[in-house]
Amino acid sequence: AEVQGADIYPVTRWAIQTVEGAFTFIVILIAIYYSGELVWRERDRKTHEIVDATAAPDWTFVVPKTAAIALVLISTLAFAVLGAILAQLSKGFTDLQLEKYLFWYILPNAVDVTLYAILAVFLQAISPHKFVGW
């Protein structure tokens, strides 16, 4: 690729910036949809009253759902890194710098997507209907 007459090499910094811009919206959509499906699963199947009657505290049902969404979102980040690596390799660039993908992209964004998961589950938990929460 070329910008203002200068060649752009597919270095890791460029690949991370490209992936950050492209995958943020997809991650948010996954969090919104998946949280609605997980939170409303018992209500849709009419088993929520049985689940609410158990002696377990409410957080024991919410935390695993939030963790599941967070893991799905973090795996989405890993697939984005895989796509960036494949793009680098397809352009003939072999100096991948995998540690930079981990420290510059996956770890900082893992915190963000975990917060997205918490927010999405919270909004679904307080919403009167799944579609309102979406």
Solvent accessible surface area in square Angstrom, and as a share of the most:
residue,aa,sasa,rsa
1,A,102,0.79
2,E,116,0.52
3,V,82,0.47
4,Q,185,0.82
5,G,64,0.61
6,A,60,0.46
7,D,95,0.49
8,I,60,0.30
9,Y,142,0.54
10,P,12,0.08
11,V,45,0.26
12,T,0,0.00
13,R,149,0.54
14,W,78,0.27
15,A,2,0.02
16,I,10,0.05
17,Q,117,0.52
18,T,69,0.40
19,V,12,0.07
20,E,71,0.32
21,G,66,0.64
22,A,59,0.46
23,F,61,0.25
24,T,65,0.38
25,F,135,0.56
26,I,78,0.39
27,V,4,0.02
28,I,59,0.30
29,L,86,0.43
30,I,54,0.27
31,A,3,0.02
32,I,60,0.30
33,Y,124,0.47
34,Y,68,0.26
35,S,1,0.00
36,G,0,0.00
37,E,61,0.27
38,L,18,0.09
39,V,14,0.08
40,W,24,0.09
41,R,98,0.36
42,E,34,0.15
43,R,82,0.30
44,D,84,0.44
45,R,160,0.58
46,K,158,0.67
47,T,53,0.31
48,H,60,0.27
49,E,128,0.57
50,I,124,0.63
51,V,37,0.21
52,D,103,0.53
53,A,86,0.66
54,T,66,0.38
55,A,112,0.87
56,A,45,0.35
57,P,69,0.43
58,D,109,0.56
59,W,159,0.56
60,T,44,0.26
61,F,68,0.28
62,V,62,0.36
63,V,81,0.46
64,P,75,0.47
65,K,28,0.12
66,T,19,0.11
67,A,48,0.37
68,A,36,0.28
69,I,0,0.00
70,A,9,0.07
71,L,121,0.60
72,V,53,0.31
73,L,0,0.00
74,I,51,0.26
75,S,49,0.31
76,T,18,0.11
77,L,5,0.02
78,A,49,0.38
79,F,137,0.57
80,A,1,0.01
81,V,14,0.08
82,L,88,0.44
83,G,38,0.37
84,A,5,0.04
85,I,26,0.13
86,L,101,0.50
87,A,37,0.29
88,Q,0,0.00
89,L,80,0.40
90,S,93,0.60
91,K,123,0.52
92,G,61,0.58
93,F,43,0.18
94,T,110,0.64
95,D,84,0.43
96,L,34,0.17
97,Q,63,0.28
98,L,104,0.52
99,E,95,0.42
100,K,54,0.23
101,Y,5,0.02
102,L,76,0.38
103,F,119,0.50
104,W,122,0.43
105,Y,5,0.02
106,I,31,0.16
107,L,86,0.43
108,P,62,0.39
109,N,28,0.14
110,A,16,0.13
111,V,95,0.54
112,D,65,0.34
113,V,5,0.03
114,T,46,0.27
115,L,105,0.52
116,Y,74,0.28
117,A,0,0.00
118,I,87,0.44
119,L,97,0.48
120,A,10,0.08
121,V,4,0.02
122,F,110,0.46
123,L,75,0.38
124,Q,2,0.01
125,A,45,0.35
126,I,109,0.55
127,S,12,0.08
128,P,109,0.69
129,H,88,0.39
130,K,26,0.11
131,F,129,0.54
132,V,102,0.58
133,G,17,0.16
134,W,98,0.34
